[in-house]
Amino acid sequence: MDLTPLAVSLAIGLGAIGPGIGVGLIGYKAMEAMGRNPDAIGTMSLWMIIGMAFAEAIAIYALVVAFTLFGKVH
């Protein structure tokens, strides 16, 4: 019994949970900070987008691992 399909599913599924939560928290806190200090919206938007990009990079790595494992299935 080959468990590689299960490993592929878990790699992308569990690999997307953390970045999803992280992006949500980054957006939440950035909007809260922008509401408290509207003068810093430009700077905060930039750092929010950079933080979201770093969080999404983890999901992309999980996708690469899933594709690598999927290549071993076929």
C-alpha positions in Angstrom: 0.0 0.0 0.0 1.5 3.3 -1.2 0.9 6.2 1.1 2.4 8.8 -1.3 -1.0 10.3 -2.3 -1.8 10.8 1.4 1.6 12.5 1.8 0.8 14.8 -1.1 -2.5 15.7 0.3 -1.1 16.4 3.8 1.8 18.4 2.4 -0.4 20.9 0.6 -3.2 20.8 3.2 -1.2 21.3 6.3 1.3 23.5 4.4 -1.5 26.0 3.6 -3.0 26.2 7.1 -0.2 28.3 8.6 0.2 30.8 5.8 -3.6 31.2 5.7 -3.8 32.0 9.3 -0.7 34.2 9.1 -2.1 36.3 6.1 -5.4 36.7 8.0 -3.6 38.0 11.1 -1.3 40.3 9.1 -4.3 41.8 7.4 -6.3 42.1 10.6 -3.5 43.8 12.5 -2.6 46.1 9.6 -6.2 47.3 9.2 -6.3 47.9 13.0 -3.1 49.9 12.9 -4.2 51.9 9.9 -7.5 52.7 11.7 -5.6 54.0 14.7 -3.0 56.0 12.6 -4.4 57.0 9.2 -1.3 59.1 8.4 0.8 55.9 8.2 -1.4 54.1 5.6 1.2 54.2 2.8 4.0 52.8 4.9 1.8 50.2 6.6 0.4 49.0 3.3 3.9 48.4 2.0 5.0 46.4 5.0 1.6 44.5 5.1 2.1 43.4 1.5 5.7 42.3 2.1 4.6 40.4 5.2 1.9 38.6 3.3 4.3 37.8 0.5 6.7 36.1 3.0 3.8 34.2 4.5 2.6 33.0 1.1 6.1 31.9 0.2 5.7 29.1 2.8 2.5 27.9 1.0 4.4 27.9 -2.3 7.1 25.8 -0.7 4.5 23.3 0.5 3.0 23.3 -3.1 6.5 22.5 -4.5 6.9 19.6 -2.0 3.5 18.3 -2.9 4.3 18.4 -6.7 7.6 16.7 -6.0 5.9 13.9 -4.1 3.2 13.7 -6.7 5.9 13.2 -9.4 7.0 10.1 -7.5 3.5 8.6 -7.7 3.4 8.5 -11.5 
